[in-house]
Amino acid sequence: MSSAFKLPNEYWSSLQVAPQDIENLHNFLFDRETPLTSRDLSIELVEARIKAERDAADSKKKSGGKSFLPKEKYQVGDELVFPALEWKHGKIVSQRVGVNPTIKDFDVLTVELEDGSERMFASNLEAHFLNEAPVSTPESDEMTSATVLLEHGDLIEKKIESAFKADEGLVKIAGRWFPRALLIDITQGQLNLAEAVLDMSGGEPLPTEALMKDIELPAGVNPKLAEFSLNNALQDDKRFDEVGSAGQVLWCLHRLEPDYVREVPPSLQYVPIEYDRDGLSPAMKNLESQLDDELTPSEETDSRGDIPSITISLIYPHLRAGTLPMSARARKLFPTAYESPRVRFTLVDGKTRQRIPAWVVREHGYVYGLREWYKAHQLIPGSLVQIRRGENPGEVIVEVKSQRSSKDWVRTVLIGKDGGFVFAMLKQAITAEFNDRMAIHVPDFKSLDPVWEKKRTFDELVLSVMRELTKSNPQGHVHAQELYAAVNLVRRVPPAPLFALLEANLMFKHVGDLHFRLEEETV
């Protein structure tokens, strides 16, 4: 009989990181003298746990007494270990002669096991498959760290992260941990030199290796240790901002970052509106997910699976700011980071191969850097922009489906001297494909600023926009998607509060397929 050591699946699913685990990982980091990721540390934790549990099982086998073999004779009071029952201990409490016409003389033992249960076993039995002493075999595939982490790795990593965050003896930078006690001192003068180097780069982020070339560090120091120590010192200095994507460390001077990276553009600033999400119909929620608005809660959108590309219909606030929404779907295409709130990367024009410096502003859910690109392509609110994965890490491809410039009838917003606005169907020069329901030509962006600044309640604003939209439709109907695009000409509003108002306010009557009209008495 062979005996393979294994641990039940629930052992890993309910694993708690114990103080002994933390101590072992500390020692591991000290010995390696190399910053390691939570995944690296998970491998070490799992391997250490497997070894500890195997050693404990071996110790239990050796200390438990004689192994039970059916061919042996035993007496009441004998203490045995049962390999076939995962090496449980037991004590013989009674014995009698067995009766079976097909088997010669044998005994029946009643054994009280360590868990208090009783079981009966045959002994003095010459022919039995358990008569061979168990032979330990190498652990099965399920007991390797690789197979354990394949199923439980994410959970174990999160538990290590949680335990380490409260540990002041460790430092984390760009997803890697290191003992604080091993860091070398970085002086204020060395940090000033780093600032000067970044100043000369003119706002272009640089890797730590580039900064180290101009900073005198102690000779003979482990390069990885020196790099991590400098990263830690830069991270603690408010002049510097780490802007690399996951797995890459890039440093930039905070003051040299674009204004709309350091602060949210005015056109994207949203003042929260209270609404009842439960009041949204399934059709409204479906449209909401298609609009790729960065203010839509990610848990409310379907972001499952791999997404090679998406097409976004631009709304005015993003066109004005030169940004793209980082919706739940779009987030899968853009670079992310372990901790950095801002990530520097490169957008590539899918047709011209023009390279555009850009930023992911993770906290506020938008990508900045497209203002000039929008102008060059003469895009309007409602224009379609395709986003897809880049060919190289840290790159994302953007492309518009251009068309030969032609005059087309498009809804156009006109601003009066009194600050009022109307919509009219006028012929405009169009250079790119657009979403019919969301296309609105804005002759002069600056002309909308006074309207944008007007203070009025959300209900009043929606009613005003709805009234103007109905004038350009003979049936007086307005689709929820049209209203969403139009309202965002004068105030940043995500779909859900607008849709909830349409559903709850009696002024708006649903006439089918998410088309609404104003009740006669309110017009």
HELIX and SHEET records of a PDB file:
HELIX    1   1 ASN A    9  SER A   13  1                                   5    
HELIX    2   2 PRO A   19  ARG A   32  1                                  14    
HELIX    3   3 SER A   38  SER A   63  1                                  26    
HELIX    4   4 PRO A   83  LEU A   85  5                                   3    
HELIX    5   5 PHE A  129  ASN A  131  5                                   3    
HELIX    6   6 ASP A  141  MET A  143  5                                   3    
HELIX    7   7 SER A  145  LYS A  165  1                                  21    
HELIX    8   8 ARG A  180  LEU A  182  5                                   3    
HELIX    9   9 GLN A  188  MET A  200  1                                  13    
HELIX   10  10 THR A  208  MET A  212  1                                   5    
HELIX   11  11 PRO A  223  GLN A  235  1                                  13    
HELIX   12  12 HIS A  254  LEU A  256  5                                   3    
HELIX   13  13 ASP A  259  ARG A  262  1                                   4    
HELIX   14  14 PRO A  266  LEU A  268  5                                   3    
HELIX   15  15 ARG A  277  GLY A  279  5                                   3    
HELIX   16  16 PRO A  282  GLN A  290  1                                   9    
HELIX   17  17 SER A  298  GLU A  300  5                                   3    
HELIX   18  18 TYR A  316  ALA A  321  1                                   6    
HELIX   19  19 ALA A  330  LYS A  332  5                                   3    
HELIX   20  20 ARG A  371  ALA A  376  1                                   6    
HELIX   21  21 PHE A  445  LEU A  448  5                                   4    
HELIX   22  22 ASP A  449  GLU A  453  1                                   5    
HELIX   23  23 PHE A  458  THR A  470  1                                  13    
HELIX   24  24 ALA A  480  VAL A  487  1                                   8    
HELIX   25  25 PRO A  495  ALA A  504  1                                  10    
HELIX   26  26 GLU A  520  THR A  522  5                                   3    
SHEET    1   A 2 SER A   2  ALA A   4  0                                        
SHEET    2   A 2 VAL A 135  THR A 137  1                                        
SHEET    1   B 3 LEU A  36  THR A  37  0                                        
SHEET    2   B 3 ARG A 176  PRO A 179 -1                                        
SHEET    3   B 3 LEU A 170  ILE A 173 -1                                        
SHEET    1   C 5 LYS A  66  SER A  67  0                                        
SHEET    2   C 5 GLU A  79  PHE A  82  1                                        
SHEET    3   C 5 LYS A  88  VAL A  97 -1                                        
SHEET    4   C 5 ASP A 107  LEU A 113 -1                                        
SHEET    5   C 5 GLU A 118  SER A 123 -1                                        
SHEET    1   D 3 LEU A 206  PRO A 207  0                                        
SHEET    2   D 3 LEU A 250  LEU A 253 -1                                        
SHEET    3   D 3 PHE A 240  GLU A 242 -1                                        
SHEET    1   E 7 SER A 309  SER A 313  0                                        
SHEET    2   E 7 LEU A 384  ARG A 389 -1                                        
SHEET    3   E 7 GLU A 395  VAL A 400 -1                                        
SHEET    4   E 7 ARG A 342  ASP A 349  1                                        
SHEET    5   E 7 ARG A 355  VAL A 361 -1                                        
SHEET    6   E 7 TYR A 366  TYR A 368 -1                                        
SHEET    7   E 7 THR A 323  PRO A 325 -1                                        
SHEET    1   F 2 SER A 402  ILE A 415  0                                        
SHEET    2   F 2 PHE A 421  ALA A 432 -1                                        
SHEET    1   G 3 VAL A 478  HIS A 479  0                                        
SHEET    2   G 3 HIS A 515  LEU A 518 -1                                        
SHEET    3   G 3 PHE A 508  GLY A 512 -1                                        
END                                                                             
